[in-house]
Amino acid sequence: MSGRNPIVFILAVIILFSSCQKPVGKVSVHFTFSVDGQALTQDSLLYQNAAGNRYEVTEAQYFISNVVLTASDGLQYAITSDKSAHYVDADIPYTMTWAPEEELPVGAYSAISFVFGLAPELNVSHSYTDAPENNMSWPEVLGGGYHNMKINGRWIGEDGATHPFNLHSGRVVTAAGDAVETSFAVTLPLTQFVITKNGITDIILDMNVNRWFCSPYLFDFNYFGGSIMQNAEAQEILKANGWDVFSIISNR
């Protein structure tokens, strides 16, 4: 390095490297549960679905995985923190916010995509060894892996009595012995969503529980009963009805 001052050269390289670094920020996802525009109230027979079932929710839990943010220029950025998945539980406050470690380029973003439940490549038995996630295990005899969702509660049956229900979504094993996933992809638009330099931009992702029961198929507890884990028809209806369960209620 004859004729050069090595300190000046190193400083020049550092300055050049720093000037090439694009500014970045982070996102924080906040999860909420609602029933047709109102915040979900648990443990109270307040609700009625499209089939006319009066019901209450006692527990609400689910996984979200493979989250991707799409920038306004069309580039996509995957969230790979925490095994590319997050567990949401209405009874555990810390699960209701997810702050992944990914640093994303600053600028406007137009959409968020994700898989409801665990994507098939992530839905592997014994991936989670600790509570609360391991409490979502799906029985090995039914295909193994994990529940996509558990919504537990009670409904008033045709006999006028109160009956428990376990609205559990997971793998379906066909008559031929094949395991069929009931997770599904969701894409939602983002409005005026901008990631700022060194900032944290919030997304509020809401699940409208009542939408699981109405479109395109009616889900009637009096027909399906309170336990559907081995009911392929009920599992497929839940998957089909999930198309408008989620929404972005605001960006902060």
Stockholm file with secondary structure:
# STOCKHOLM 1.0

chainA/1-252         MSGRNPIVFILAVIILFSSCQKPVGKVSVHFTFSVDGQALTQDSLLYQNAAGNRYEVTEAQYFISNVVLTASDGLQYAITSDKSAHYVDADIPYTMTWAPEEELPVGAYSAISFVFGLAPELNVSHSYTDAPENNMSWPEVLGGGYHNMKINGRWIGEDGATHPFNLHSGRVVTAAGDAVETSFAVTLPLTQFVITKNGITDIILDMNVNRWFCSPYLFDFNYFGGSIMQNAEAQEILKANGWDVFSIISNR
#=GR chainA/1-252 SS CTTSCHHHHHHHHHHHHHHHCCCEEEEEEEEEEEETTEECCCSSCCEECTTCCEEEEEEEEEEEEEEEEEETTSCEEECCHHHHEEEEETTCGGGGEECCCCCEESEEEEEEEEEESCCTTTCCTTSCCSTTGGGGBCCGGGTCSBCSEEEEEEEECTTSCEEEEEEEECCEECTTSCEECCCEEEEEEEEEEEECTTCEEEEEEEEEGGGGGTSSSCCCHHHHCSBCTTCHHHHHHHHHHGGGSEEEEEEC
#=GC SS_cons         CTTSCHHHHHHHHHHHHHHHCCCEEEEEEEEEEEETTEECCCSSCCEECTTCCEEEEEEEEEEEEEEEEEETTSCEEECCHHHHEEEEETTCGGGGEECCCCCEESEEEEEEEEEESCCTTTCCTTSCCSTTGGGGBCCGGGTCSBCSEEEEEEEECTTSCEEEEEEEECCEECTTSCEECCCEEEEEEEEEEEECTTCEEEEEEEEEGGGGGTSSSCCCHHHHCSBCTTCHHHHHHHHHHGGGSEEEEEEC
//
